[in-house]
C-alpha cells in the first residue's frame, strides 16, 4: 500500500527543518516526513561552498525565534549556520524524519480522498494530507550564467560560485569577480586574503554598508541568561531593520546620503560616486552588509579594487572592457546571480488539472488560490528569511489545530475576482525580474497583498483568526 503521512515537508534546509521542529513540538501525534532532493541537510548552507560564504542578515533574526542563536556573532559564516541548523534538527528529532535523495517531481491533489499523491524520482509515491513546500525559490542545479563573448579563448579558469570546486586554489592568482551583489561582495575580501589581487568587475554599483561583526547589544547583554538576552537583541534588530527600511522608502535621498558618507569615510581615496552610488533607491534591490567593513579593508590594503565597466570580450589572458582597459586574470568568478525555481520545480495538479502558478494568487504569501492543503515558505526580501519562515510555521500549527477541532480535512483560499493583480514581488533584483512571469500574483489588498513587513505579518499571520471568510473549509 502507498505510504501516507499527515504532513509532508519538501526540503531539509532552514525552512524545512524549522517547519518539522514546530510540527513535532505542537502536533506530536501527527505523522511527518521531510523529503530532501540532495544527499545532505542544510539547503543553501550545505550547497554553497565558495570562500567567505555567510549570511547577509543578522543572526539574531536569522536564527529561529524559538531556538536562540548562540553567541554574539552578527553575520555568521556558512559553517556556523549549517552547524546551527543541524544541531536544532537533532535536538527536536527531526534528523530522523529526513529522507535524503528524494526529489519530488509532481504532486496531485484529489478532492475525493482529500489528499496529495506526491511522486518522487525513482521511488514509490507518498500520499499526504498537507503538502508544505520548504525548498526556497533558488534553482539548486544551476545559477544565472550569461554567455560572455570570447570566453572560450580564456586560458585561465572560470567558475560560478554555486559550483565552487573543492580543490580550487586561488592563492597567488589574479582574480576577477564579475558581479556586485551579496555573493561578489562576500567573495572579494575572502579571496583577497591569499590571492595576488582581486578585482570586482561590476556593470553598476550596489549599496554597501558596514556593520559590526559582533552585535554590540549581544556583547553588552552577554551576562544575562540566554532566554532573556536573545529576545531583547532579536527585537532590537527587528525594530532597527524595519525602521531603516521604512526610512529608506520614505526618504530615499537622506538614506543615500547616509550610505555615501559611510562609504566615503571607509574609502577616502576611491571614487565613491562611480563605484558605490547606484542609480536606484535603497531597497529597490537588497542592500549588502559587510562585517567590520571587510570589503573596504581589502581595498585600503590594495589587495582588492572595484572596476565599474562592461565586458567587450574575454581574451586569452583576461577581460577587455568596453572602455578599452584590460583586466589580467588567472581565475574569473562569475558571481552573476541566481535563478529562481518556485517550489523546487514541482508540477502541481488539482483534480487532474495542471496548476499554472502565474494564474494563482498568493494568500498571505503562504498559500495559493485554488490549491487545497498546500502551504509554502518564502522569506522576506528586505529582512531575514527566518522571520517569515517562523511566521508560516506558527500559521500552519494554528491551521492544523483549527482543522482538527472542527473535524475538517480540506482548506483552500478562494480568490476574490474584485482583487486586482500585482506582481508577486515589488523588487528590482535581476533574479526576481527574470522570473516574475512564472510566479504567482499578489493582490492589491489583504489578505492577498505581500507587504514585506514583519510587524504587520505578526498580526495578520500569527494572530488573526484562521476562519477569515477567504478560506474555504470542508
Secondary structure, DSSP 8 states (H G I E B T S, - for coil): --EEEEEEEE--SHHHHHHHHHHHHH-TTS-EEEE-SSSSS-THHHH--STT-B-SS-HHHHS-TTS---SSBSS-BHHHHHHHHHHHHHHTTGGGTEETT--EEEEEEETTTTEEEEEETTEEEEEEEEEEE-S-SB-SS-------TTGGG--SEEE-GGG--TT---TT-EEEEE--SHHHHHHHHHHHTTSSEEEEEESS---EEEE-SB-HHHHHTTTS-HHHHHHHHHHHHHHHHHHHHHHHHH-HHHHHHHHHHHHHHH-TTS-HHHHS--SS-BTTB--EEEETTHHHHHHHHTSEEEEE--EEEE-SSEEEETTS-EEE-SEEEE-----B-GGGG-EEEETTEE--GGGSBEETTTEEBT-TTEEE----SSS-HHHHHHHHHHHHHHHHHHHHHHT---EEE---TTS-EEES-----HHHHTTGGGS-EEESSTTS-----HHHHIIIIIIS-S--SSEEE-
